[in-house]
Amino acid sequence: MSLGEPTSDSAPFFSDESEAEGSEEQGGAQRQQEESASGVSKVRALLTVFILCYINLLNYMDRFTVAGVLPDIEHYFGIDDGKSGLLQTVFICSYMFLAPVFGYLGDRYNRKYIMLGGITFWSAVTLASSYTPKEHFWLLLLTRGLVGVGEASYSTIAPTIIADLYVKGKRTNMLSIFYFAIPVGSGLGYIAGSQVGKLAADWHWALRVTPGLGLIAVLLLLFVVQEPRRGAIEARPEHHLTQTSWLSDLLALSKNLIFGAITCITGFLGVAMGVAVSRKLRTRTPRADPLVCASGLLLSAPFLYLAIVFAQTSTIATYAFIFLGELFLSMNWAIVADILLVSDSLRRTDSFLWEFRSLQLSLLLCSFIAVIGGGFFLATALFIEADRQRAENYVPTDDEPIVVPKSGRSTRVPVSSVLI
């Protein structure tokens, strides 16, 4: 064997044998090496990004289609702003609770088929929601909640496919294309919903646009998109990871009874303590309820912070701080309910001006949330460069030691001894 002849050790990692047999020419060697990591050709990878972007566009179109015909829906069902707002609430709640579930499934099963099932289900439920009878508004709420099931199955998985196709700068560019569909799809959904409902003189037809486009997305996903190898493009193949079953994960989580016991005890004690302090303080000031709530939140914050800080060094201190943090946090529960009952009695639903002012004040909260979010991103800017360099230079080992708290002090143990 000559020195210039490649050995088996120089073969591309995770190479596809079917592709390797079909490209023996020197001109195709470089292309084969690029394809071998993820198992997807450059052309198909680019088509995959555009298809996923198209589906993401449909997702956000569907979310805001209802907003475009919301006045017609309120008139059709004879409901007010409060009930119509539930349409988005049930969708967000469904999406929020099911997104981690599909993220779990996407880590263990074929992501392409999970997305196929989710998009098909989402399209069918959206189409079914357009046939909701006038007397059954709850059915429209149910179908909007089920739409969240389909969208959760896609939105949590699609970015991971793009991450397995590109790295570094290219990955950032492709993800920017993918997320570009969010503002565009939101605007198109509002426009399409309002205009289709106006042209058809029936708001039901506005909900029948995205299901038809969803059928096209299913066909493209089925025949064009190819499942890439997980982590292979970053030289972190999935056979270095140890997969555990769903049952074993639940058993591992169920072992942490200490945290559950702390939550139950602090919940009981915190509610009782909050009510007692508020009742006693009312004899001195009529502002007792909000003052107790504010004190509980402000007192809980440092203890919850310390619980996170001490998690690596002392288990006992961590649980102690969690106990105190949850105790003060639980002081608000009963008092907040009492405050809400007072504010609800002051509502004047007979005034259109009051309804407008209520909606206006509710939307003002978005501005404050934006400021808080901006502050967190500014804090992220202080650490992002160092974290990115650490992530790019990180090289996993087969038995890398990690720090595990033991009897209040940290000790180093191999990974193999703590894997479930």
C-alpha positions in Angstrom: 0.0 0.0 0.0 1.5 3.3 -1.0 1.7 6.3 1.3 -0.6 8.3 -0.9 -3.3 5.7 -0.8 -6.0 6.4 1.8 -6.6 3.9 4.6 -9.8 3.0 6.2 -9.0 5.4 9.1 -9.2 8.4 6.7 -12.7 7.5 5.4 -15.4 10.1 6.2 -17.1 9.6 9.5 -20.6 8.1 9.2 -20.3 7.8 5.5 -23.2 6.4 3.5 -22.1 3.2 1.8 -24.7 3.6 -1.0 -23.4 7.0 -1.8 -19.8 6.0 -1.6 -20.3 3.2 -4.1 -21.8 5.5 -6.6 -19.1 8.2 -6.6 -15.6 6.9 -7.3 -14.4 9.7 -9.5 -12.0 12.2 -8.1 -14.2 15.1 -9.0 -17.0 13.7 -6.9 -14.8 12.8 -3.9 -15.2 16.3 -2.3 -19.0 16.3 -2.7 -19.2 12.8 -1.2 -17.2 13.9 1.8 -19.6 16.9 2.4 -22.6 14.6 2.1 -21.3 11.8 4.2 -21.6 13.7 7.5 -25.3 14.4 7.5 -26.2 11.9 4.8 -28.0 14.6 2.8 -26.8 16.2 -0.4 -26.2 20.0 -0.6 -29.1 20.5 -3.0 -31.5 18.4 -0.9 -30.4 20.2 2.3 -31.2 23.5 0.7 -34.6 22.3 -0.5 -35.2 21.0 3.0 -34.6 24.4 4.5 -37.0 26.1 2.1 -39.7 23.4 2.7 -39.4 23.8 6.4 -39.6 27.5 6.0 -42.7 27.2 3.9 -44.3 25.0 6.6 -43.3 27.5 9.3 -45.0 30.2 7.2 -48.2 28.1 7.2 -48.0 27.6 10.9 -48.0 31.3 11.7 -50.5 32.1 8.9 -52.9 29.7 10.7 -52.3 31.3 14.1 -53.3 34.8 12.9 -56.0 33.8 10.5 -58.5 33.8 13.4 -57.4 37.3 14.3 -58.3 38.5 10.8 -61.9 37.3 11.2 -62.3 37.7 14.9 -65.1 40.3 14.8 -67.1 38.0 12.5 -66.6 35.0 14.8 -67.8 37.1 17.8 -70.9 38.1 15.9 -71.6 34.6 14.6 -71.4 33.0 18.1 -72.7 36.0 20.0 -69.6 36.2 22.3 -67.6 39.1 23.8 -63.9 39.9 23.8 -63.3 37.8 26.9 -64.6 34.5 25.3 -63.1 35.2 21.9 -59.7 35.7 23.6 -59.9 32.1 24.8 -59.3 30.9 21.2 -55.7 32.0 21.4 -55.4 31.0 25.1 -56.3 27.4 24.5 -54.0 27.2 21.5 -51.0 28.6 23.5 -51.7 26.4 26.5 -51.9 23.3 24.3 -48.8 24.3 22.4 -46.9 25.1 25.6 -47.6 21.8 27.4 -47.1 19.5 24.3 -43.9 21.1 22.9 -41.7 19.3 25.4 -43.4 16.1 24.7 -42.7 16.3 21.0 -39.2 17.5 21.8 -38.7 14.2 23.7 -40.1 12.2 20.9 -38.0 14.0 18.3 -34.9 13.0 20.2 -35.7 9.3 20.0 -37.7 8.7 16.8 -37.8 9.7 13.2 -38.4 13.4 13.1 -39.7 13.5 9.5 -42.5 11.1 10.3 -43.4 12.9 13.5 -43.7 16.2 11.5 -45.7 14.4 8.8 -48.2 13.2 11.4 -48.4 16.6 13.1 -48.9 18.6 10.0 -51.6 16.2 8.7 -53.4 16.3 12.1 -53.1 20.1 12.2 -54.5 20.6 8.7 -57.4 18.2 9.4 -58.3 19.8 12.7 -58.1 23.3 11.2 -60.4 22.3 8.3 -62.8 20.7 10.8 -62.9 23.9 12.9 -64.4 25.7 9.9 -67.6 23.6 10.1 -68.3 24.4 13.8 -72.1 24.8 14.4 -73.3 28.1 15.6 -74.6 26.7 18.9 -71.3 25.0 19.9 -68.6 27.5 20.4 -66.9 25.0 22.7 -66.1 22.9 19.7 -64.2 25.8 18.1 -62.2 26.1 21.3 -61.5 22.4 21.3 -60.3 22.4 17.7 -58.1 25.4 18.3 -56.5 23.6 21.2 -55.9 20.5 19.0 -54.2 22.8 16.4 -51.6 23.4 19.1 -50.9 19.7 19.1 -50.0 19.7 15.4 -47.9 22.8 15.6 -46.0 21.7 18.7 -45.0 18.6 16.8 -43.4 20.7 14.1 -42.0 23.8 15.7 -39.9 22.0 18.2 -38.4 19.5 15.7 -37.8 21.5 12.5 -34.9 23.6 13.8 -33.1 20.5 14.9 -33.1 19.2 11.4 -31.6 22.4 10.1 -29.0 22.2 12.9 -28.0 18.7 11.7 -27.6 20.0 8.1 -25.4 23.0 8.7 -22.8 24.3 11.1 -21.6 27.7 12.3 -22.2 30.6 9.9 -24.3 28.5 7.4 -26.5 27.3 10.2 -27.1 30.8 11.4 -28.1 31.9 7.8 -30.4 29.0 7.3 -32.1 29.4 10.7 -32.6 33.1 9.9 -34.4 32.0 6.7 -36.5 29.6 8.7 -37.5 32.2 11.4 -38.1 34.9 8.7 -41.4 33.1 8.2 -42.6 34.2 11.6 -43.3 37.9 10.9 -44.2 37.2 7.2 -46.6 34.4 8.1 -48.2 36.4 10.9 -48.9 39.3 8.5 -50.1 37.0 5.7 -52.4 35.1 8.1 -54.1 38.3 9.1 -54.4 39.5 5.6 -55.5 36.2 4.1 -58.1 35.6 6.9 -59.7 39.0 6.6 -59.7 39.2 2.8 -60.9 35.6 2.2 -63.6 36.1 4.7 -64.6 39.3 3.0 -64.6 37.9 -0.5 -66.5 34.8 0.5 -68.8 36.8 2.8 -68.3 33.9 5.3 -65.5 33.7 7.9 -65.5 29.9 7.7 -63.7 30.0 4.4 -60.8 31.9 6.0 -60.0 28.7 8.0 -60.0 26.6 4.9 -57.0 28.2 3.2 -54.1 26.8 5.3 -55.4 23.2 5.3 -55.1 23.1 1.5 -51.6 24.5 1.6 -50.8 22.1 4.4 -51.6 19.2 2.0 -48.9 20.5 -0.3 -46.5 20.7 2.6 -47.2 17.1 3.5 -46.3 15.9 0.0 -43.1 18.0 -0.1 -42.1 16.7 3.3 -42.8 13.1 2.3 -41.0 13.1 -1.0 -38.2 15.7 -0.7 -37.1 16.0 2.9 -34.6 13.4 4.1 -33.9 12.7 7.8 -30.2 13.7 8.5 -27.9 11.9 10.8 -28.2 13.4 14.3 -25.1 15.3 15.4 -22.9 13.8 12.7 -22.1 17.0 11.0 -20.5 18.3 14.3 -18.6 15.1 14.8 -20.9 14.2 17.7 -22.6 11.1 16.4 -25.6 9.8 18.2 -24.0 6.5 19.1 -21.9 8.4 21.6 -25.2 9.2 23.4 -26.9 6.8 25.7 -30.7 6.6 25.0 -33.0 5.8 27.9 -36.6 4.6 27.7 -39.5 6.8 28.6 -40.3 4.5 31.6 -36.8 4.7 33.0 -36.9 8.5 32.7 -40.1 8.6 34.6 -38.7 6.3 37.3 -35.7 8.5 37.6 -37.8 11.6 38.0 -40.1 9.9 40.5 -37.1 9.3 42.8 -36.8 13.0 43.6 -39.5 12.9 46.3 -37.7 15.5 48.4 -38.5 18.4 46.1 -42.2 17.3 45.9 -42.4 17.1 49.6 -40.9 20.5 50.0 -43.4 21.9 47.5 -46.4 20.4 49.3 -45.2 21.5 52.8 -44.3 25.1 51.7 -47.5 25.4 49.8 -49.6 24.6 52.8 -47.5 26.7 55.2 -47.1 29.6 52.8 -50.8 30.0 52.1 -51.6 29.9 55.8 -48.9 32.3 56.7 -49.8 34.8 53.9 -53.5 34.9 55.0 -52.6 35.3 58.7 -50.1 38.1 58.0 -52.5 39.9 55.7 -55.4 39.6 58.2 -53.3 41.0 61.0 -51.8 43.8 58.9 -55.3 45.0 57.7 -55.8 46.4 61.2 -53.0 48.9 60.5 -53.3 49.6 56.7 -55.9 49.0 54.0 -53.1 48.2 51.6 -52.2 45.0 53.4 -52.9 42.5 50.6 -50.6 44.0 47.9 -47.9 44.7 50.5 -47.9 41.1 51.6 -47.8 39.8 48.0 -44.9 42.2 47.2 -43.0 41.2 50.4 -43.4 37.5 49.5 -42.1 37.8 46.0 -39.2 40.1 47.1 -38.2 37.7 49.9 -38.4 34.6 47.7 -36.2 35.9 45.0 -32.8 35.9 46.9 -33.5 32.4 48.3 -34.4 30.9 44.9 -31.2 32.5 43.5 -29.1 31.0 46.3 -30.7 27.6 45.7 -29.4 27.7 42.1 -26.0 28.9 43.1 -25.5 26.3 45.8 -26.8 23.4 43.6 -23.3 22.4 42.6 -21.7 22.5 46.0 -24.2 21.6 48.7 -27.4 19.6 48.3 -28.6 20.4 51.8 -28.2 24.1 51.4 -30.0 23.9 48.0 -33.0 22.2 49.6 -33.0 24.7 52.5 -33.0 27.7 50.1 -35.7 26.1 48.0 -37.8 25.6 51.1 -37.5 29.3 52.1 -38.0 30.5 48.5 -41.2 28.5 47.9 -42.5 29.3 51.4 -42.4 33.1 50.7 -43.6 32.5 47.1 -46.7 30.6 48.3 -47.8 33.5 50.5 -49.4 35.1 47.5 -51.8 32.5 46.3 -54.9 33.1 48.4 -54.4 36.8 48.6 -54.1 37.3 44.9 -57.4 35.4 44.4 -59.0 37.9 46.8 -57.6 40.9 45.0 -58.9 39.5 41.7 -62.3 39.1 43.1 -62.3 42.8 44.1 -61.1 44.0 40.7 -63.7 41.8 39.0 -66.5 43.5 40.9 -65.4 46.9 39.5 -65.8 45.9 35.9 -68.3 48.0 33.9 -69.2 45.9 30.9 -72.0 48.2 30.0 -69.6 50.8 28.7 -67.8 50.5 25.4 -65.2 53.0 26.5 -64.4 50.9 29.5 -64.0 47.8 27.4 -61.6 49.7 25.1 -59.6 51.0 28.1 -59.4 47.5 29.5 -58.1 46.1 26.3 -55.7 49.0 25.9 -54.3 48.5 29.4 -53.9 44.8 28.8 -51.9 45.4 25.6 -49.6 47.9 27.4 -48.2 44.9 29.3 -46.4 43.9 26.1 -44.2 47.0 26.3 -43.0 46.2 29.8 -42.3 42.6 28.9 -40.3 43.8 25.9 -38.1 45.9 28.1 -37.5 42.9 30.4 -36.7 40.7 27.5 -34.3 43.3 26.1 -32.5 43.4 29.5 -32.0 39.6 29.4 -30.6 39.8 25.9 -28.2 42.5 27.0 -27.1 40.3 29.8 -26.6 37.4 27.3 -24.3 39.6 25.3 -21.8 39.6 28.2 -21.4 35.8 28.0 -22.3 34.7 24.5 -18.8 35.0 23.0 -17.1 32.9 25.6 -19.9 30.3 25.7 -19.8 30.0 21.9 -16.1 29.4 21.9 -16.4 26.8 24.6 -19.2 25.0 22.7 -17.2 25.0 19.4 -14.0 23.8 21.1 -15.7 21.2 23.2 -14.6 17.6 22.5 -16.6 14.9 24.3 -14.9 11.9 25.7 -16.2 8.4 26.4 -15.9 8.7 30.2 -15.7 12.4 31.0 -15.7 13.1 34.8 -18.4 15.5 36.1 -18.9 17.2 39.4 -21.6 15.7 41.6 -22.5 17.0 45.1 -22.0 14.4 47.8 -22.6 15.1 51.5 -22.4 18.9 51.0 -19.1 18.7 49.1 -18.4 18.2 45.4 -16.6 15.1 44.1 -15.6 13.9 40.7 -17.1 10.7 39.3 -17.1 9.1 35.8 -20.2 9.6 33.7 -20.6 5.8 33.3 -21.3 5.5 37.0 -24.3 7.9 37.0 -26.0 7.0 33.8 -29.5 5.7 34.2 
